[in-house]
Amino acid sequence: MESSDDELIRRIRRDLADSYDEEFELDLEDRNLDEMADSGVDTESQQYRDSRRVYFRELFRLQGELVKLQDWVVKTGYKLVILFEGRDAAGKGGAIKRITQRLNPRVCRVAALPAPNLREQTQWYFQRYVAHLPGAGEMVLFDRSWYNRAGVERVMGFCTDEQYEEFFRSVPEFEKMLVRSGIKLIKYWFSVSDEEQQLRFLGRIHDPLKQWKLSPMDMESRRRWEEYTRAKEVMLERTHIPEAPWWVVNSVDKKKARLNCIHHLLQQIDYGDVEFTPVVLPPRQRHNDYVRRPVPSELIVPEVY
């Protein structure tokens, strides 16, 4: 007969397994995209199952290290900024999701700024980004960043030649100031091939859960592939500085790109283990005069499932 302790351990393990289901759900989402795009992947083969097993094992291990990094950032008051740049559908969002998935959103937050409004267009270009920079003990991931000016704004004609050149004069000094202020700045460019981007766009077109990711701007960026390539090459050449170098992630294979990016990120910071006082769950206080009131039936959500 199962003891109460055995039952408690079983329930804790089941809850832990449930917490990992989010990643499996995201993986199923990726598999559906691949299948609809007729990628030719045999999802039933032993090789495919083995590769998935390795992916999840390494992902969970790396996410455990990210939790250690987070604890160290809080303990030491470290300030970390990570920029994620790349073409549409290059895999930036998927990598950001896996980095932040197990972390405290009060410590690690994502800044994904929309197009500037009329007032922001009259401000110093970097001003709206400065508001999202971290304080001590914080990590900020920019899902696209001030490098919009060197990419989409340049290609789509949203900035003048003078503004474009001023950006390249200013950005090295701006980033050097960030580093001198104590911010660790890491810049990633997610590199995807022409053919792979086309495949992912087709997948989004045919997936009703992902159609929201496509915008007229995305369609136009697809048409202007070569212009974006030239803009990217200029950007990397003119803003790759010792204080904040660029790192290029090969993202043709999304799963490998996530693992490689997280592994590389962890190598950039000399973090260590943080000692914690053992947590002991206190006994709950009980009072003889307390009687729990029943919840009115009209307030209860129907249990359809």
C-alpha positions, 0 to 999 in steps of 0.5 A: 500500500502506498504511503502518504510520503510516497504519494506526495513524492509521486505528485511532486514528480508529476507536477515537475513533468507538467512544468516541462510540457510547455517545451514539448508543446513548443516543439510540437508547434515546430514539428507542425510547421516542418510537416506542413512545409513538406520538409521530408523529416521522418518523425518516426525514425530512430534518428529523429527520436534520438536527436529530439532526446539530445535536444531536450536533454541539452536544453534543460541542462542549459536552462538550469545553467541560466537559472544559476546565471540569474541567481548570480546576476541578482546576488552580484548586482550584474547588469546584462543586455543581450541584443537579438537581431536578424531577418524575419523568421530567423529564429530570434523569438524562439531563442528568446523564449527558451532563454527566458522560459525558466527565469524570473520575469522580474529579473530577466525581461524582454524589450520588444519595442513597436515602431516609434510614435510621432513623439518618439520620432522627434527624440534622440534616437536612442532615448526610447531604448535607454528607458529599458536598460537594466538596473543592478541585478537585471537582465534585458533581452532586446527582441530587435534593438536600436539596430533597426535604423541600420536594417529595416529603416535603411532598407524601407526608407524610414530614415534619411541618409544623414540620420543613417550616417549619424547612427553609425557615428553615434552607436559605437560611442553609445555602446562604449558608454553602456559598457563603461557604466557597468553594463555587459552588452552582447549582440547576436545576429541570427543568420538564416538562408534564403531558402530556409526563410522562404520555407518558414514564411510558407509555414506561417502562411499555412498555420492559422496559429502563426499567421499573426506573425506575418505583416505587409512589412515581412512580405516586403522584406522578403522581396528585398532580400538582397537589400537587407543583405547589403544593409546587414553587411554594412552594419556588422562591418561598422559596428563590430567593436571590441567593447561590444562585438557581434556574434553570428548564430547559424540559425538554419536549424532552429534547435541547434541555433537555440542550443548554440546561442545559450551555450555561447551566452553562458560562456561570455559571463564568469558567473558562479554558484550562489549559496542559499539558505536551505528552504524549510516549509513552515507548518500551516497555522490552524485555528479552531474557529475558522470555517471555510465558506463554500464558493457560490456556484455561479462563480465557478468556471464550468469544468468542460474538460 
